[in-house]
Amino acid sequence: MFLLLLACGNPCMDLCQRHEVYLDECGYGWSTVFADEGWTSIEDCYDAQSELSDKELDTCAQELSEPDERSCY
């Protein structure tokens, strides 16, 4: 519940949730897809998004406004 409260109002945390859905649907793991970032869980993604500049938040908001075109293959 606490993590959901943190995600409200931060588009980058919303993007973490989008990643989580993608990973679950495709059967991928965080450490496989996001090895470059060093993320092994959604909590790692949230931690990385907790203190960002306005420009970084705007970038996440722009990415969220576009359809997620990743496929599982």
C-alpha positions, 0 to 999 in steps of 0.5 A: 500500500505504501508503494502505491502512495509513493507512485501517485503524482510521479510519472516515473513511478507510474512508468515503473508500474508499466514495466512491472505489467510488461514483465509479468505479461512476458514472463521476464525478470527485472534483473534480465530486462533492466540489468544496465540499471541494476534493478532486480525488483519494482522497488529498485525502480521506485528507488531510482525514481524517487528524487528526479528533476522536473525535466526527468519527470517530464520525460517519463510523462511523455513516455507514459503518454505514448503507447507501450509498443514492446512485445514479448518476442 
